[in-house]
Amino acid sequence: MITTLTDTTASDIDQKMIEMRETFGANTIGRVLTLIIIATGEIEEPLEAAIRASHEHPARVLVVDADPDAEASGLDAEIRVGRDAGAGEIVILRARGHIMSSLDTLVMALLLPDAPIVTWWPENAPSSPIHDVLGSMSQRRITDAAACEAPMATLKRLRRGYASGDSDLAWSRLTNWRGLVASTFEIPPVSTPTAVEVAGTPDDPSVVLMASWLEHSLGLDVQVTGPAENQESESGVHGVTLHRADGTIELLRTGAETIVMNLPGDDSGQHVTMPLRPLSELIAEELRRMDPDEVYGEVLTHAFSGIEDASVYATGKPDATDRILETKDEVAPAAAEASARQLAQALTERGVAHLVVTGGSVGTATAAALPQALAEIGADLGGLHIWWGDERFVDADSEERNEVGVRATLLDTLRDAGLPERNVHPMPSTADGMSLEQAAAWYGQQLDLAGGDEPFRTRGQAFFDVLWLGMGPDAHVASLFPEHPDQLETGATAVAVENSPKPPPRRISLTWPVLNSARHVAFLVAGADKAEAAARGHGAIDPWPVPASAVRGLESTTWYMDRDAAGELAA
């Protein structure tokens, strides 16, 4: 049975499902989990795989079929129960426009109570699934690097954003291969290989993970030899060769169904049936376990080095320059004028510009001066987006919020001049019904969906055009404080800051890789009480004790200071 709802709501969908179950006698007692599928392309293949897998794992399947670029926002739904849903029930949510910004609220009402949640991205995997809004509520998070536009780059980013509970279908595709290779160790005389080779395309995620697994397990350097000429177009592992003291064991895929095994002293070739596995089998395997696949995490970590030192995000960029003004009142107009030129250039060249706003007295004054500077240039504001580098997690109208400080002078003025409302992206407040962790994850997801995901996790790429930063007397920037544990989070786009040394204690802040993904960085600093911190910020990049030293723009970093703030700089 299939029912379609147009311009609906999550509560209406839930009510309709209840009615359909009552009418057709279906129930949810046998459902063992909720499977959320985040579709960004064709949904039929992953949906068919989920239906087939449901015969082993009866589930409620929620398919989010998103169109974030639609001009009109809304939600349509298709509900399937009975034979049309396999052994489960299916809801296809076709979300349009701004409703994408509240996916967690949309999905929450449709989750099975007291049942595990699994989120699956058939393509376009987020770099850090645990920090995705839907991924954060899931026990298991499944990606498929091989289905992404840049498989190896995706796999590297998944390593940097890895958390226990993540898995990837490139790893699932190796299950039978791993079992077959492990069985060769029982072939007498039992001995450890002295060398191992894996055949396959070097940039295939499964090939990389296979080589990493063997290296990690055996303590050997494994060579990837590349595919044979007649297999160049085929994906996955083509073969594994293990060199032992008594000879060589060779495993070669000769077709979609068969592996040929050649043993020492026996070149006749034993045929082993090992069919290529369809998507439905891979998903069914993933759904068999809700506990973390720790081996996958170990293999992924072994395959790619991580970034342990946050200073690397600022390293290798142009040196900072100073613009020293006589008085505090001159700092804001100077910074606003330069920022307006940089934003206008981005709007002209790319049709879009991203500005990160900061708080503090100088930051607020710079925001107030920006509209006039943009107007004098004649910038078209239709493509301008405004974000925040950090925010206090308090009431929406609290004077402590950075966003409140610029509502009238920046936001209202720019809206009147043509800035679209949807291009203003304030961080959540306590009034938005989220926990601090959820609010940070939500804001990070908005940035990632806007196009920041890859630049934030690939050094040398920019997403923001202009990033403003204030600085405290302790040299903190955004809400990353000296020697504070939340400063160490680099896998997320935005971090929930607890126990801030400066009140209020609960905040949201962009993280080091995100702050370092701007073309132009402007430090806005005034006052003698900032002089020592400014001098330290001009020193060696060392984020743990001196956060202000650890943000650099890909094209420029400029310190806008008055004479007092510049008082301790070396001549």
C-alpha positions in Angstrom: 0.0 0.0 0.0 1.4 3.4 -1.0 0.0 6.7 0.2 1.2 10.2 -0.9 1.0 13.4 1.2 1.6 16.8 -0.2 2.7 19.9 1.8 2.6 17.9 4.9 4.2 17.8 8.4 6.0 15.1 10.4 3.0 14.8 12.8 0.6 14.4 9.9 2.8 11.6 8.5 2.9 9.8 11.8 -0.8 10.0 12.1 -1.3 8.7 8.6 1.0 5.7 9.3 -1.1 4.9 12.4 -4.3 5.0 10.3 -2.7 2.7 7.6 -1.5 0.2 10.2 -5.0 0.1 11.7 -6.6 -0.4 8.3 -4.3 -3.1 7.1 -3.5 -4.8 10.4 0.2 -4.0 10.3 2.1 -3.3 13.5 5.6 -2.2 14.5 6.3 -4.9 17.1 8.7 -6.8 14.8 10.6 -3.7 13.8 14.1 -3.9 15.2 15.6 -0.6 14.2 15.1 2.7 12.3 17.2 3.1 9.2 17.6 6.7 7.9 18.8 7.0 4.3 20.2 10.4 3.3 19.7 10.5 -0.4 21.4 13.1 -2.6 20.9 11.4 -5.9 18.7 8.6 -7.2 16.9 6.9 -4.4 15.7 3.7 -6.1 18.9 1.6 -5.7 19.4 2.3 -2.0 15.7 2.0 -1.3 15.6 -1.4 -3.1 18.6 -2.5 -1.1 16.9 -1.5 2.2 13.7 -3.4 1.2 15.7 -6.6 0.6 17.7 -6.2 3.8 14.5 -5.7 5.7 13.6 -9.4 5.3 16.6 -10.1 7.6 16.2 -6.9 9.7 12.6 -5.6 9.7 13.0 -1.8 10.0 11.3 1.5 9.6 13.1 3.1 6.7 13.1 6.9 6.5 14.4 8.1 3.2 15.4 11.8 3.1 15.2 12.9 -0.5 16.4 16.5 -0.3 16.2 19.4 -2.6 17.9 22.2 -0.6 18.0 24.6 -3.6 14.3 24.7 -4.2 12.9 28.2 -4.1 9.8 27.2 -2.1 10.2 25.3 1.2 7.9 22.4 2.0 7.6 18.7 2.6 6.0 15.9 0.6 5.9 12.3 1.8 5.3 8.9 0.4 4.3 6.1 2.8 4.7 2.5 2.0 3.4 -0.5 4.1 2.7 -4.1 3.4 4.2 -5.7 0.3 5.4 -2.4 -1.1 7.7 -2.1 1.9 9.2 -5.6 2.2 9.3 -6.7 5.8 9.2 -3.2 7.2 7.7 0.1 6.5 9.0 3.0 4.4 8.6 6.8 4.5 10.1 8.8 1.7 10.5 12.4 2.9 10.9 14.9 0.0 12.2 18.0 1.7 12.4 21.3 -0.1 14.3 24.5 0.6 14.8 25.7 4.2 13.1 22.7 5.8 16.5 21.0 5.3 17.8 23.1 8.2 15.5 21.2 10.6 16.0 17.6 9.5 16.5 16.4 13.1 13.1 17.8 14.1 11.5 16.4 11.0 12.9 12.9 11.6 12.5 12.8 15.4 8.7 12.3 15.3 9.1 9.3 13.0 11.7 7.3 14.9 10.7 3.9 16.3 10.6 4.3 20.1 13.3 2.4 22.0 14.9 1.0 18.9 18.5 1.5 17.5 19.0 4.2 14.8 21.3 3.7 11.8 22.0 6.5 9.4 23.3 5.6 5.9 24.7 8.0 3.3 24.7 6.1 0.0 26.8 8.9 -1.5 28.1 12.4 -0.5 29.3 11.2 2.9 29.8 13.8 5.5 33.4 14.0 6.6 32.5 13.6 10.3 29.3 11.5 10.5 29.2 11.7 14.3 28.9 15.5 14.1 26.1 15.4 11.5 22.7 16.2 13.1 21.2 12.8 12.2 24.5 11.0 12.6 24.8 12.3 16.2 21.6 10.5 17.2 22.6 7.2 15.6 24.3 4.1 17.0 25.7 3.2 13.6 26.7 5.5 10.8 27.3 4.0 7.3 29.0 5.8 4.4 30.3 4.7 1.0 33.5 6.4 0.0 33.5 4.6 -3.3 30.2 6.2 -4.4 31.5 9.7 -3.7 32.9 12.0 -6.3 36.5 11.8 -4.9 36.7 8.4 -3.1 40.2 8.7 -1.7 39.8 12.3 -0.5 36.5 11.3 1.1 38.2 8.3 2.9 40.9 10.6 4.2 38.4 13.0 5.6 36.4 10.2 7.1 39.5 9.1 8.9 40.0 12.6 10.4 36.3 12.7 11.4 36.1 9.1 12.6 34.2 8.1 15.7 33.4 4.7 17.2 30.2 3.5 15.4 31.3 4.7 11.9 31.6 2.2 9.1 32.0 2.3 5.3 30.8 0.0 2.6 34.3 -0.1 1.1 35.1 -2.1 4.3 32.0 -4.3 4.1 33.0 -5.3 0.5 36.1 -6.9 2.0 34.4 -9.3 4.4 34.6 -12.3 2.2 38.1 -11.4 1.0 39.3 -11.1 4.5 37.9 -14.4 5.4 39.5 -16.1 2.4 42.9 -14.5 3.1 42.7 -15.5 6.8 41.9 -19.1 5.7 45.3 -19.3 3.8 47.1 -19.1 7.1 45.8 -22.6 8.0 47.4 -24.1 4.9 50.4 -26.1 6.0 53.2 -25.5 6.7 51.7 -22.7 8.9 53.9 -19.7 8.6 53.7 -15.9 8.5 54.1 -14.3 5.1 57.4 -12.4 4.4 55.8 -10.1 1.8 52.2 -9.3 0.6 50.9 -7.7 -2.5 47.3 -6.5 -3.2 46.2 -6.1 -6.8 43.7 -3.4 -7.7 43.4 0.3 -8.5 45.5 2.2 -6.1 42.9 4.9 -5.4 40.1 2.4 -4.8 38.9 2.6 -1.1 38.5 -1.1 -0.7 42.0 -1.7 -2.1 43.5 0.8 0.3 41.7 -0.6 3.3 42.7 -4.2 2.3 46.3 -3.2 2.2 46.0 -1.3 5.4 44.3 -4.3 7.1 47.1 -6.7 6.1 49.8 -4.2 7.2 48.1 -3.6 10.5 47.6 -7.3 11.1 50.9 -8.7 9.9 53.3 -5.8 10.6 54.5 -5.8 7.0 54.7 -3.2 4.3 52.1 -4.2 1.8 52.5 -3.3 -1.9 49.6 -2.3 -4.1 50.5 -3.6 -7.6 47.7 -2.1 -9.7 45.2 -4.1 -11.8 45.9 -6.2 -14.8 45.3 -4.6 -18.2 42.1 -6.6 -18.7 40.8 -5.5 -15.3 41.5 -1.8 -15.3 37.8 -0.8 -15.4 36.9 -3.1 -12.6 36.6 -1.8 -9.0 37.6 -3.5 -5.8 40.3 -6.0 -4.9 41.5 -8.1 -7.9 43.9 -10.3 -6.0 46.1 -10.9 -3.0 49.6 -12.6 -3.1 51.3 -13.9 0.0 54.9 -14.8 -0.2 56.0 -17.4 2.3 59.3 -19.3 2.9 57.8 -22.4 1.2 56.4 -20.6 -1.8 53.6 -18.2 -2.9 49.9 -18.3 -2.3 48.0 -16.4 -5.0 44.4 -15.4 -4.9 43.0 -14.0 -8.1 39.5 -12.9 -9.0 38.7 -14.3 -12.5 35.1 -13.3 -12.7 32.1 -12.0 -10.9 31.6 -15.3 -9.1 35.0 -16.9 -8.8 38.4 -16.7 -7.1 41.3 -18.9 -8.3 43.7 -20.0 -5.5 47.2 -21.1 -6.5 49.2 -22.8 -3.8 52.9 -23.6 -3.4 53.8 -26.5 -5.6 50.3 -26.6 -7.1 49.6 -24.3 -10.1 46.4 -26.1 -11.2 44.3 -23.5 -9.5 41.6 -24.2 -7.1 38.3 -22.4 -7.8 36.6 -20.8 -4.9 33.1 -19.4 -5.3 33.0 -15.8 -4.0 30.3 -13.7 -5.8 30.5 -10.0 -5.9 28.1 -8.9 -3.2 25.1 -6.7 -4.1 24.3 -3.5 -2.1 21.5 -5.3 -0.2 23.9 -7.8 1.2 26.3 -5.1 2.3 23.6 -3.2 4.1 22.2 -6.4 5.7 25.7 -7.2 7.0 26.0 -3.7 8.5 22.7 -4.0 10.2 23.6 -7.3 11.9 25.7 -5.4 14.5 24.9 -2.3 16.5 28.3 -2.5 18.3 31.1 -0.5 16.9 33.4 -2.1 14.3 36.6 -1.3 16.0 38.8 -3.1 13.5 37.5 -0.7 10.8 38.5 2.2 12.9 42.0 0.7 13.5 42.5 0.0 9.8 41.3 3.5 8.7 43.6 5.1 11.3 46.5 3.0 10.0 45.8 3.9 6.4 46.0 7.6 6.9 47.9 9.8 9.3 45.9 12.0 11.6 46.4 15.6 12.5 47.3 15.8 16.2 48.8 19.3 16.2 46.3 22.0 15.5 49.1 24.4 14.5 49.3 22.7 11.1 46.1 24.4 10.0 47.7 27.8 10.1 51.2 26.7 8.9 52.5 27.5 5.4 50.3 30.5 4.8 51.3 34.1 4.1 52.7 36.0 7.1 50.4 38.4 8.9 50.7 42.1 8.3 49.7 45.0 10.6 47.6 48.1 10.1 48.1 50.3 13.1 45.6 53.2 13.6 46.0 56.1 15.9 42.8 55.5 17.9 40.3 52.8 18.6 37.6 54.7 16.7 39.7 54.4 13.5 40.1 50.6 13.6 36.5 49.6 12.7 36.1 51.9 9.6 39.5 50.7 8.3 38.7 47.1 8.7 35.2 47.5 7.3 36.5 49.3 4.2 39.0 46.5 3.4 36.5 43.8 4.1 34.0 45.4 1.8 36.5 45.4 -1.1 37.3 41.7 -0.4 33.6 40.7 -0.3 32.8 42.7 -3.4 35.6 40.9 -5.2 34.3 37.5 -4.2 30.7 38.5 -5.3 32.0 39.6 -8.7 34.2 36.6 -9.3 32.1 33.8 -7.8 28.6 35.3 -7.3 28.8 34.4 -3.6 30.7 35.7 -0.6 30.9 34.3 3.0 31.6 36.6 5.9 32.2 35.4 9.5 31.2 38.0 12.1 32.7 38.3 15.6 31.7 40.0 18.8 33.4 42.4 21.1 33.3 46.2 21.0 35.6 46.5 18.0 33.9 43.7 16.1 30.5 45.2 16.7 31.7 48.6 15.5 33.2 47.0 12.4 29.9 45.3 11.7 28.1 48.7 12.0 30.5 50.3 9.5 30.3 47.5 6.9 26.9 48.4 5.3 28.0 51.9 4.3 31.3 50.5 3.0 29.5 47.9 0.8 27.1 50.6 -0.4 29.9 52.9 -1.5 31.3 50.1 -3.6 27.9 49.2 -5.0 28.1 45.6 -4.0 25.2 43.3 -5.0 24.2 41.7 -1.7 22.1 38.9 -3.2 25.0 36.4 -2.8 26.4 37.6 0.5 26.1 35.1 3.5 26.8 36.0 7.1 28.0 33.5 9.7 29.3 33.7 13.2 32.6 32.5 14.5 31.2 31.9 18.0 28.2 32.6 20.1 27.0 32.5 23.7 24.4 29.7 24.3 21.9 31.9 26.0 18.4 33.3 25.3 17.8 34.5 21.8 17.4 38.1 22.9 20.1 38.2 25.5 22.4 41.2 25.2 25.3 38.7 25.7 24.7 37.2 22.2 27.0 38.5 19.4 24.1 38.3 17.0 22.0 40.7 19.1 24.7 43.3 19.1 24.6 43.6 15.3 20.9 43.1 14.5 20.1 46.7 14.0 23.4 48.1 12.7 24.4 45.2 10.3 21.6 42.7 9.7 18.6 45.0 9.4 20.5 47.6 7.4 21.8 44.9 4.9 18.4 43.4 4.6 17.0 46.7 3.6 19.7 47.0 1.0 18.9 43.6 -0.5 20.5 40.9 1.7 18.2 37.8 1.5 16.9 36.7 4.9 17.9 33.1 4.2 21.6 34.2 3.8 21.8 35.2 7.5 23.0 32.2 9.6 22.9 32.9 13.3 24.0 30.2 15.8 21.2 28.6 17.8 20.1 29.9 21.2 18.5 28.2 24.2 15.1 29.0 22.7 15.6 26.7 19.8 14.9 23.5 21.7 18.3 21.9 21.3 21.0 20.9 23.8 24.3 22.6 23.5 25.8 19.6 21.7 22.9 19.4 19.3 23.1 23.1 18.6 26.8 22.9 17.7 26.2 19.8 15.5 23.3 21.7 13.8 25.4 24.7 13.0 28.2 22.6 11.7 25.8 20.8 9.4 24.5 24.1 8.0 28.1 25.1 7.2 28.9 21.7 5.7 25.7 21.7 3.6 26.5 25.2 2.3 29.7 23.8 0.8 32.2 24.0 3.7 32.6 20.2 4.3 35.5 19.6 1.9 37.4 22.9 2.5 37.2 22.5 6.3 38.9 19.1 6.1 41.3 19.7 3.2 44.2 22.0 3.9 44.7 24.8 1.4 41.1 25.3 0.4 39.0 28.3 1.4 35.2 28.5 2.1 34.9 31.8 3.9 36.0 35.0 2.0 36.4 37.2 5.1 36.8 36.1 8.7 36.7 38.6 11.5 38.3 37.7 14.9 38.3 39.6 18.1 40.9 38.7 20.7 40.7 38.6 24.5 43.5 39.7 26.9 44.3 36.0 27.3 44.8 35.7 23.5 41.6 33.6 23.0 39.8 33.8 19.6 36.2 32.9 18.9 35.5 30.7 22.0 38.8 28.8 21.8 40.5 29.6 25.1 44.1 28.9 26.1 44.7 25.4 27.4 40.9 24.6 27.3 40.0 21.0 26.4 37.3 22.0 23.8 40.1 23.7 21.8 41.4 20.1 21.0 38.3 19.2 18.9 39.3 19.3 15.3 37.0 16.7 13.7 33.8 18.8 14.1 32.9 22.0 12.2 31.5 23.6 15.4 32.2 22.6 18.9 30.1 22.9 22.1 32.2 24.7 24.6 31.5 23.9 28.3 32.9 25.7 31.3 34.3 28.7 29.3 36.7 30.6 31.5 34.9 33.8 30.4 31.2 34.0 31.2 28.8 32.9 30.1 30.2 29.4 30.4 28.3 27.6 27.6 29.1 28.6 24.0 29.4 27.4 20.4 32.6 28.0 18.5 34.0 27.2 15.1 37.0 24.8 15.3 40.6 25.3 14.1 40.3 23.8 10.6 37.2 25.9 10.0 38.7 29.1 11.2 41.7 28.4 9.0 39.5 28.0 5.9 39.2 31.7 5.0 40.8 33.7 2.2 41.2 36.8 4.3 41.5 37.0 8.1 41.1 40.3 10.0 42.0 40.6 13.7 40.1 43.5 15.2 42.0 44.6 18.4 42.1 47.8 20.4 43.1 48.8 23.9 46.2 48.6 26.1 44.9 45.5 27.9 45.3 43.6 24.6 48.9 44.6 24.0 50.6 41.6 25.6 48.2 39.2 23.9 48.7 40.9 20.6 52.5 40.6 20.9 52.1 36.8 21.7 49.7 36.4 18.8 52.4 37.7 16.5 54.8 35.0 17.6 55.2 31.4 16.6 52.1 29.4 15.8 51.2 27.7 19.1 47.4 27.3 19.6 47.3 25.6 23.0 48.7 28.5 25.0 48.2 31.3 22.4 45.1 30.7 20.3 45.5 34.1 18.5 48.7 32.8 16.9 46.9 29.9 15.2 44.6 31.4 12.6 45.8 32.5 9.2 44.1 33.4 5.9 45.0 31.6 2.7 45.6 35.0 1.0 46.0 37.5 3.8 46.0 38.0 7.6 45.8 41.5 8.8 45.9 42.8 12.4 43.8 46.1 12.6 45.0 47.7 15.9 45.1 51.0 17.6 48.4 52.3 19.0 47.6 51.0 22.5 47.1 47.4 21.4 50.2 47.6 19.3 52.3 48.9 22.1 54.3 45.7 22.8 55.0 44.7 19.2 58.6 44.4 18.3 59.8 47.5 16.4 
